[in-house]
Amino acid sequence: MHLHRPKYRIILAVATLLAVATSCNIRALLPEGQYVLTRNRVEVDHTTPRDERISAEEISKYVKQRPAMDILNIRAWLWLNSDPDNDNLWHSLMRTLGTPPVLLDSTLTRRSAENIEAYVASRGFFGAEEEYSFRLNPEKQTAQVTYTTIQNEPYRISEVEYNIEDDYIAKLLQNDTLSMIREGDILDINELGEERGRLTALLRNKGYYDFSENNISFRVVKFPITDDSCEIILTNLP
């Protein structure tokens, strides 16, 4: 569909003015009992030291439902007022410029909280808790969701043990000063994966050209449940 620029601008201006004028009445176009998601808030655990605290930016990546970028509900108003069965210029333009409102889905909220909790656990905070709450505005039929992360105490590496059959590899790794796994560090599952890749590259550079990440395994030995520490055993599989 080809639009003449002057006419396009006029229609856009009229649509915008109408949307602004009626933005507060968008609820009249919404299904009964539904709320438009307008904001997600992420509250981090400020009891955790700053250098160990997982940022709101990282946590936000695991939120499944996000509000639409829609100032004053203009784009939602355009979408809701368009007729999908009408192909005339006006309705086509409204559908092009508009976007459907994001309606609050409590199931997606719960799954988001589960995703966040799993991610925080993978960073070594296995006792982490994730809570969420809703702030509903029945008058405007809008909703805000707040995710609250409680990291609790992390599991730390108390000892790193090597169980390697090849004497040369064993000596090489024991003298490796660039290891990402150190005693006292938080047990970060993601870093274990990165360490496997780093060790594989190191050994290939030393002549073990057929060596792969599958040749390395980590075994975590958890101490009594009251002790937030563990032992890492690095094994070179035959």
DOSEKOL-97909 format. One record per residue: x, y, z of N, C-alpha, C, O in turn; residue number from 0. Coordinates in steps of 0.2 Angstrom, whole numbers, always signed. Example, Ala and Ser with C-alpha at 12.3 -4.5 7.8 and 13.67 -1.06 7.14 Angstrom:
BEGIN
   n_px   n_py   n_pz  ca_px  ca_py  ca_pz   c_px   c_py   c_pz   o_px   o_py   o_pz   nr
    +66    -28    +39    +62    -22    +39    +66    -16    +39    +71    -17    +42    0
    +64    -11    +35    +68     -5    +36    +64     +0    +39    +67     +6    +40    1
END
This chain:
BEGIN
   n_px   n_py   n_pz  ca_px  ca_py  ca_pz   c_px   c_py   c_pz   o_px   o_py   o_pz   nr
     +4     -6     +0     +0     +0     +0     +4     +6     +0     +9     +7     +4    0
     +3    +11     -5     +7    +17     -5     +3    +23     -2     -2    +24     -4    1
     +7    +26     +2     +4    +32     +5     +7    +39     +3    +13    +39     +3    2
     +3    +44     +1     +6    +50     -1     +8    +53     +6     +4    +53    +11    3
    +14    +56     +6    +17    +59    +12    +13    +64    +16    +11    +63    +22    4
    +10    +69    +12     +6    +74    +16     +0    +71    +19     -2    +72    +25    5
     -4    +67    +15    -10    +64    +18     -8    +59    +24    -12    +59    +28    6
     -2    +56    +23     +0    +51    +28     +1    +55    +35     -1    +53    +40    7
     +4    +61    +34     +5    +65    +40     -1    +67    +43     -2    +68    +50    8
     -6    +69    +39    -12    +72    +42    -16    +66    +46    -18    +67    +51    9
    -16    +60    +43    -19    +55    +46    -16    +53    +53    -19    +52    +58   10
     -9    +53    +52     -5    +51    +58     -7    +56    +64     -7    +55    +70   11
     -7    +63    +62     -8    +68    +67    -15    +68    +70    -16    +68    +76   12
    -20    +66    +66    -27    +65    +68    -27    +59    +73    -30    +60    +78   13
    -24    +54    +71    -24    +48    +75    -21    +49    +82    -23    +47    +87   14
    -15    +53    +82    -12    +54    +88    -16    +58    +93    -16    +57    +99   15
    -19    +64    +90    -23    +68    +94    -29    +64    +97    -31    +65   +103   16
    -32    +60    +93    -38    +56    +95    -36    +51   +101    -39    +51   +106   17
    -30    +48   +100    -27    +44   +105    -26    +47   +111    -27    +44   +117   18
    -22    +53   +111    -21    +57   +117    -27    +59   +121    -27    +58   +127   19
    -32    +61   +117    -38    +63   +120    -42    +58   +123    -46    +59   +128   20
    -41    +52   +121    -45    +46   +124    -41    +41   +127    -43    +36   +129   21
    -35    +43   +129    -30    +38   +132    -33    +35   +138    -31    +29   +140   22
    -36    +39   +142    -38    +37   +149    -44    +33   +148    -46    +29   +153   23
    -47    +32   +142    -53    +28   +141    -51    +21   +138    -56    +18   +136   24
    -45    +19   +138    -43    +13   +135    -46     +7   +138    -48     +2   +135   25
    -48     +8   +145    -51     +2   +148    -58     +0   +146    -60     -5   +146   26
    -61     +5   +142    -68     +3   +139    -67     -1   +134    -72     -5   +132   27
    -61     -2   +131    -60     -6   +125    -57    -13   +127    -56    -17   +123   28
    -55    -14   +134    -52    -20   +136    -57    -25   +138    -62    -23   +140   29
    -55    -31   +138    -59    -37   +141    -60    -36   +148    -56    -33   +152   30
    -66    -37   +151    -67    -36   +158    -63    -41   +162    -62    -46   +161   31
    -60    -37   +167    -56    -41   +172    -49    -42   +170    -44    -45   +173   32
    -47    -39   +164    -40    -39   +161    -37    -32   +163    -40    -27   +164   33
    -30    -33   +164    -26    -27   +166    -20    -26   +161    -17    -31   +159   34
    -19    -20   +159    -13    -19   +154     -7    -18   +159     -6    -14   +164   35
     -2    -22   +157     +5    -22   +160     +8    -16   +158    +10    -15   +153   36
    +10    -11   +163    +13     -5   +162    +20     -5   +164    +24     +0   +162   37
    +22     -9   +169    +29     -8   +172    +31    -15   +175    +27    -18   +179   38
    +37    -17   +175    +40    -22   +179    +45    -18   +183    +50    -15   +181   39
    +45    -20   +190    +50    -17   +194    +54    -23   +197    +52    -29   +198   40
    +61    -23   +197    +65    -28   +200    +69    -25   +206    +73    -20   +206   41
    +68    -28   +212    +71    -26   +218    +77    -31   +220    +75    -37   +221   42
    +83    -29   +220    +88    -33   +221    +89    -34   +229    +86    -30   +232   43
    +94    -39   +230    +95    -40   +238   +101    -35   +240   +107    -37   +239   44
    +99    -30   +243   +104    -25   +246   +108    -28   +252   +112    -25   +255   45
   +106    -34   +255   +109    -36   +260   +115    -40   +258   +120    -42   +262   46
   +116    -42   +251   +121    -45   +248   +127    -40   +247   +125    -35   +244   47
   +133    -41   +248   +138    -37   +246   +138    -35   +239   +136    -39   +235   48
   +140    -28   +237   +139    -26   +231   +142    -30   +225   +140    -31   +220   49
   +148    -32   +227   +152    -36   +222   +150    -43   +221   +152    -46   +216   50
   +145    -45   +225   +142    -52   +224   +134    -51   +223   +131    -56   +221   51
   +132    -45   +222   +125    -44   +221   +123    -45   +214   +127    -42   +210   52
   +118    -48   +212   +116    -49   +205   +112    -43   +204   +107    -41   +207   53
   +113    -40   +198   +110    -33   +196   +103    -34   +194   +101    -40   +191   54
    +99    -29   +194    +93    -29   +191    +93    -30   +184    +88    -33   +181   55
    +98    -27   +180    +98    -28   +173    +99    -36   +171    +96    -38   +167   56
   +103    -39   +175   +104    -46   +174    +97    -50   +175    +95    -54   +171   57
    +94    -49   +181    +88    -52   +183    +82    -51   +178    +78    -55   +176   58
    +82    -45   +175    +77    -43   +170    +77    -47   +164    +72    -48   +161   59
    +82    -50   +162    +83    -54   +156    +78    -60   +157    +77    -63   +152   60
    +77    -62   +163    +73    -68   +164    +65    -67   +165    +62    -72   +167   61
    +63    -61   +164    +56    -59   +165    +53    -60   +158    +55    -57   +153   62
    +48    -65   +158    +45    -67   +151    +40    -62   +148    +40    -61   +142   63
    +37    -58   +152    +32    -53   +150    +34    -46   +151    +35    -44   +157   64
    +34    -42   +146    +37    -35   +146    +31    -30   +144    +28    -32   +139   65
    +31    -24   +147    +26    -20   +144    +28    -17   +138    +34    -16   +136   66
    +23    -15   +134    +24    -12   +127    +27     -5   +128    +25     -1   +133   67
    +31     -3   +124    +33     +4   +123    +28     +9   +121    +27     +9   +114   68
    +24    +11   +125    +18    +15   +122    +16    +21   +127    +13    +20   +132   69
    +18    +27   +125    +17    +33   +129     +9    +34   +128     +6    +35   +123   70
     +6    +35   +134     -1    +37   +135     -6    +32   +131    -11    +34   +130   71
     -3    +26   +130     -8    +21   +127    -10    +22   +120    -15    +20   +118   72
     -6    +27   +117     -8    +29   +110     -8    +23   +105    -13    +22   +102   73
     -3    +19   +105     -2    +13   +101     -8     +8   +102    -11     +5    +98   74
     -9     +7   +109    -14     +2   +110    -21     +4   +108    -25     +1   +106   75
    -22    +11   +109    -29    +14   +107    -30    +13   +100    -35    +11    +97   76
    -24    +14    +96    -25    +14    +88    -27     +6    +87    -31     +5    +82   77
    -23     +2    +90    -24     -5    +88    -31     -8    +90    -35    -11    +86   78
    -34     -6    +96    -40     -8    +99    -46     -5    +95    -51     -8    +94   79
    -45     +1    +92    -50     +4    +88    -50     +2    +81    -54     +4    +77   80
    -45     -1    +78    -45     -3    +71    -49     -9    +70    -50    -13    +75   81
    -52    -10    +64    -56    -15    +62    -52    -20    +58    -50    -18    +52   82
    -50    -26    +60    -46    -31    +56    -49    -33    +50    -46    -35    +45   83
    -56    -32    +49    -60    -34    +43    -60    -29    +38    -63    -30    +33   84
    -58    -23    +40    -59    -17    +36    -52    -15    +33    -47    -14    +37   85
    -51    -15    +26    -45    -14    +23    -44     -7    +21    -39     -5    +17   86
    -48     -2    +23    -47     +4    +20    -41     +8    +23    -38     +5    +28   87
    -40    +14    +21    -33    +17    +23    -33    +18    +30    -28    +17    +33   88
    -39    +21    +33    -39    +23    +40    -37    +17    +44    -33    +17    +49   89
    -41    +11    +44    -40     +5    +48    -33     +2    +47    -30     -1    +51   90
    -31     +2    +40    -24     -1    +39    -19     +3    +42    -14     +0    +45   91
    -19    +10    +42    -14    +14    +46    -15    +13    +53     -9    +13    +56   92
    -20    +12    +56    -21    +11    +63    -18     +5    +65    -15     +4    +70   93
    -19     -1    +61    -16     -7    +63     -8     -7    +62     -4    -10    +66   94
     -6     -3    +57     +1     -2    +56     +5     +2    +62    +10     +0    +64   95
     +2     +7    +64     +5    +11    +69     +3     +9    +76     +7    +10    +81   96
     -2     +5    +77     -4     +3    +83     -1     -4    +85     +3     -7    +81   97
     -2     -6    +91     +1    -12    +94     -4    -15    +99     -6    -11   +103   98
     -5    -21   +100     -9    -24   +105     -7    -23   +112     -1    -23   +113   99
    -11    -21   +116     -8    -20   +123     -6    -27   +126     -9    -32   +125  100
     -1    -26   +131     +1    -32   +134     -3    -33   +140     -3    -29   +145  101
     -7    -38   +140    -11    -40   +146     -8    -44   +151     -5    -49   +149  102
     -9    -42   +157     -5    -46   +163     -7    -53   +163    -13    -55   +162  103
     -2    -57   +163     -3    -65   +163     +0    -67   +169     +6    -68   +169  104
     -4    -69   +174     -1    -71   +181     +3    -78   +180     +8    -79   +184  105
     +2    -82   +175     +6    -88   +174    +13    -86   +171    +18    -89   +174  106
    +13    -81   +167    +20    -79   +164    +24    -76   +170    +30    -76   +170  107
    +20    -72   +174    +23    -69   +180    +27    -75   +185    +32    -74   +187  108
    +23    -80   +186    +25    -85   +190    +31    -89   +187    +36    -90   +190  109
    +31    -90   +180    +36    -93   +177    +42    -89   +177    +48    -91   +177  110
    +41    -82   +176    +47    -77   +177    +51    -78   +183    +57    -78   +184  111
    +47    -78   +189    +50    -79   +195    +54    -85   +196    +59    -86   +199  112
    +51    -91   +193    +55    -97   +193    +61    -97   +189    +66    -99   +191  113
    +61    -93   +184    +67    -92   +179    +72    -89   +183    +78    -90   +183  114
    +70    -83   +187    +75    -79   +190    +78    -83   +196    +84    -83   +197  115
    +74    -87   +200    +76    -91   +205    +81    -96   +203    +87    -97   +206  116
    +80    -99   +197    +85   -104   +194    +91   -101   +192    +96   -104   +193  117
    +91    -95   +189    +97    -91   +187   +101    -89   +193   +107    -90   +193  118
    +98    -87   +198   +102    -84   +204   +105    -91   +207   +110    -90   +210  119
   +101    -96   +207   +104   -102   +210   +110   -105   +206   +115   -107   +209  120
   +110   -104   +199   +116   -106   +195   +122   -101   +197   +127   -103   +195  121
   +121    -96   +199   +126    -91   +201   +129    -93   +208   +134    -89   +210  122
   +127    -98   +211   +130   -101   +217   +125    -99   +223   +127   -101   +229  123
   +120    -96   +223   +115    -94   +228   +109    -99   +228   +104    -98   +226  124
   +111   -105   +230   +106   -111   +230   +100   -110   +234    +95   -114   +233  125
   +101   -106   +239    +95   -105   +244    +91    -99   +242    +88    -96   +246  126
    +92    -96   +236    +89    -90   +234    +81    -91   +234    +79    -96   +233  127
    +78    -85   +235    +71    -85   +235    +68    -79   +230    +72    -74   +230  128
    +63    -81   +226    +61    -75   +222    +53    -74   +224    +49    -79   +223  129
    +51    -68   +225    +45    -66   +227    +42    -61   +221    +46    -58   +218  130
    +35    -61   +221    +33    -56   +216    +26    -54   +219    +23    -57   +222  131
    +24    -48   +217    +18    -45   +219    +15    -40   +214    +19    -38   +209  132
     +9    -39   +214     +5    -35   +209     +2    -29   +212     +0    -29   +218  133
     +3    -24   +208     +0    -17   +210     -6    -16   +204     -4    -14   +199  134
    -12    -17   +206    -17    -16   +201    -21     -9   +202    -22     -7   +208  135
    -23     -6   +197    -27     +0   +197    -33     -2   +193    -34     -1   +187  136
    -39     -4   +197    -45     -6   +194    -48     +0   +190    -51     -1   +185  137
    -47     +6   +192    -50    +12   +188    -47    +12   +181    -51    +13   +176  138
    -41    +12   +180    -38    +12   +174    -36     +5   +170    -34     +5   +165  139
    -37     +0   +174    -36     -7   +172    -29     -8   +170    -27    -10   +164  140
    -24     -5   +174    -17     -6   +173    -14    -10   +179    -17    -10   +184  141
     -8    -13   +177     -5    -17   +182     +3    -16   +182     +6    -15   +177  142
     +6    -16   +188    +13    -16   +189    +15    -23   +192    +12    -25   +197  143
    +21    -25   +190    +23    -32   +194    +30    -30   +197    +34    -27   +194  144
    +31    -32   +203    +37    -31   +207    +40    -38   +208    +37    -42   +211  145
    +46    -39   +206    +50    -45   +207    +55    -44   +213    +59    -39   +212  146
    +55    -47   +218    +60    -46   +223    +64    -52   +224    +62    -58   +225  147
    +71    -51   +224    +76    -57   +224    +79    -57   +231    +81    -52   +234  148
    +79    -62   +234    +82    -63   +241    +88    -69   +239    +86    -75   +239  149
    +94    -66   +239    +99    -71   +237   +101    -76   +242   +103    -81   +241  150
   +101    -74   +249   +103    -78   +254   +111    -79   +253   +114    -76   +249  151
   +113    -84   +258   +121    -85   +258   +123    -89   +252   +119    -94   +250  152
   +128    -88   +249   +131    -92   +243   +134    -98   +245   +137    -98   +251  153
   +135   -103   +241   +139   -109   +242   +146   -107   +240   +147   -104   +234  154
   +151   -108   +244   +158   -106   +242   +162   -112   +241   +161   -118   +244  155
   +168   -112   +237   +172   -117   +235   +177   -118   +241   +181   -113   +242  156
   +177   -123   +245   +182   -124   +250   +188   -127   +248   +194   -126   +251  157
   +188   -131   +243   +194   -135   +241   +193   -137   +233   +188   -138   +231  158
   +199   -136   +230   +199   -139   +223   +203   -145   +222   +209   -144   +224  159
   +201   -150   +220   +205   -157   +220   +205   -159   +213   +200   -158   +209  160
   +211   -161   +211   +212   -164   +204   +213   -171   +204   +216   -174   +208  161
   +209   -175   +200   +209   -182   +199   +211   -183   +191   +206   -185   +188  162
   +217   -183   +190   +219   -183   +183   +224   -189   +181   +229   -189   +185  163
   +223   -193   +176   +227   -199   +175   +234   -197   +172   +239   -200   +173  164
   +233   -192   +167   +239   -190   +164   +244   -185   +168   +241   -180   +170  165
   +250   -188   +169   +254   -184   +174   +256   -177   +171   +256   -172   +175  166
   +257   -176   +165   +259   -170   +162   +253   -165   +163   +254   -159   +165  167
   +247   -167   +161   +241   -163   +162   +240   -161   +169   +238   -155   +171  168
   +241   -166   +174   +240   -165   +181   +244   -159   +183   +242   -154   +187  169
   +251   -159   +181   +255   -154   +183   +254   -148   +180   +255   -142   +183  170
   +252   -148   +174   +250   -142   +170   +245   -138   +173   +245   -132   +174  171
   +239   -142   +175   +233   -138   +178   +235   -136   +185   +232   -131   +188  172
   +239   -140   +189   +240   -138   +196   +244   -132   +196   +244   -128   +201  173
   +248   -130   +191   +252   -124   +191   +249   -119   +187   +252   -114   +186  174
   +243   -120   +185   +239   -115   +181   +237   -109   +186   +233   -110   +190  175
   +239   -103   +184   +238    -97   +188   +232    -93   +186   +229    -89   +189  176
   +229    -96   +180   +223    -92   +177   +217    -95   +178   +212    -94   +175  177
   +217   -100   +182   +211   -104   +184   +205   -100   +186   +206    -95   +190  178
   +199   -101   +184   +193    -97   +186   +190   -100   +192   +185    -97   +195  179
   +192   -106   +194   +190   -109   +200   +195   -109   +206   +200   -112   +206  180
   +193   -105   +211   +198   -104   +216   +194   -105   +223   +188   -104   +224  181
   +198   -107   +228   +196   -108   +234   +193   -102   +237   +196    -96   +237  182
   +187   -102   +240   +184    -96   +243   +179    -92   +238   +175    -88   +241  183
   +180    -94   +232   +175    -91   +227   +168    -94   +228   +167   -100   +230  184
   +163    -90   +225   +157    -93   +225   +156    -98   +220   +159    -97   +214  185
   +152   -104   +221   +152   -109   +216   +147   -107   +211   +141   -107   +211  186
   +149   -104   +205   +145   -102   +200   +145   -107   +194   +151   -108   +191  187
   +140   -110   +193   +139   -115   +188   +141   -113   +181   +144   -116   +177  188
   +140   -106   +179   +141   -104   +173   +149   -103   +172   +152   -104   +167  189
   +153   -102   +178   +160   -101   +177   +163   -108   +176   +168   -109   +173  190
   +160   -113   +179   +162   -120   +178   +162   -122   +170   +167   -125   +168  191
   +157   -120   +167   +157   -121   +160   +162   -117   +156   +165   -120   +151  192
   +163   -111   +158   +168   -107   +155   +175   -110   +156   +179   -109   +152  193
   +176   -112   +162   +183   -115   +164   +184   -122   +160   +190   -123   +158  194
   +179   -125   +158   +180   -131   +154   +182   -129   +147   +187   -132   +144  195
   +179   -124   +144   +181   -121   +138   +188   -119   +138   +192   -120   +133  196
   +190   -115   +143   +197   -112   +144   +202   -118   +144   +207   -117   +141  197
   +201   -123   +149   +206   -128   +149   +206   -132   +143   +212   -134   +141  198
   +201   -133   +139   +201   -137   +133   +206   -133   +128   +210   -136   +125  199
   +205   -126   +128   +209   -122   +123   +217   -122   +125   +221   -123   +121  200
   +218   -122   +132   +225   -123   +135   +228   -129   +133   +234   -129   +130  201
   +224   -135   +133   +227   -141   +132   +228   -142   +124   +233   -146   +122  202
   +224   -140   +120   +225   -140   +113   +231   -136   +111   +235   -139   +107  203
   +232   -131   +114   +238   -127   +113   +245   -130   +115   +250   -129   +113  204
   +244   -135   +119   +250   -139   +122   +251   -145   +118   +255   -149   +120  205
   +247   -146   +113   +248   -152   +108   +243   -157   +109   +243   -162   +105  206
   +238   -157   +114   +232   -162   +114   +227   -159   +109   +221   -157   +112  207
   +228   -160   +103   +223   -158    +98   +217   -161    +98   +212   -158    +96  208
   +216   -167   +100   +210   -171   +100   +206   -170   +107   +200   -172   +108  209
   +209   -166   +111   +205   -165   +118   +199   -160   +117   +199   -156   +113  210
   +194   -162   +120   +187   -158   +120   +185   -157   +127   +187   -160   +132  211
   +180   -153   +127   +177   -151   +134   +173   -157   +137   +173   -158   +143  212
   +172   -162   +133   +169   -168   +135   +174   -173   +139   +172   -177   +143  213
   +180   -171   +139   +185   -174   +142   +186   -172   +150   +190   -174   +153  214
   +183   -167   +151   +183   -163   +158   +176   -164   +161   +171   -162   +158  215
   +176   -166   +168   +170   -166   +172   +172   -163   +178   +177   -163   +181  216
   +167   -160   +181   +167   -157   +188   +162   -161   +192   +157   -162   +191  217
   +165   -163   +198   +160   -166   +203   +160   -161   +209   +166   -160   +212  218
   +154   -160   +211   +154   -155   +217   +152   -160   +223   +147   -163   +223  219
   +156   -159   +228   +155   -163   +235   +152   -158   +240   +156   -153   +242  220
   +146   -159   +242   +143   -154   +246   +144   -157   +253   +143   -162   +255  221
   +146   -152   +258   +147   -154   +265   +140   -153   +268   +135   -152   +265  222
   +140   -155   +275   +134   -155   +279   +129   -149   +277   +132   -143   +276  223
   +123   -150   +277   +118   -145   +275   +119   -138   +279   +117   -133   +276  224
   +122   -139   +285   +123   -132   +289   +129   -128   +286   +130   -123   +289  225
   +133   -131   +282   +139   -128   +280   +138   -126   +272   +137   -130   +268  226
   +138   -119   +271   +137   -117   +264   +144   -117   +261   +146   -112   +258  227
   +147   -123   +260   +153   -124   +256   +153   -131   +253   +149   -135   +254  228
   +158   -131   +248   +158   -137   +244   +165   -138   +241   +169   -134   +242  229
   +166   -144   +239   +173   -146   +236   +172   -148   +229   +167   -151   +227  230
   +176   -145   +225   +176   -146   +217   +181   -151   +216   +187   -150   +217  231
   +179   -157   +212   +184   -162   +210   +184   -161   +202   +179   -163   +199  232
   +190   -160   +200   +191   -159   +192   +194   -166   +190   +199   -168   +192  233
   +190   -169   +185   +192   -176   +183   +193   -175   +175   +189   -173   +172  234
   +199   -178   +173   +201   -179   +166   +199   -186   +164   +202   -191   +166  235
   +193   -187   +161   +191   -193   +159   +195   -197   +154   +199   -193   +150  236
   +196   -203   +154   +200   -207   +150   +198   -207   +143   +201   -209   +138  237
END
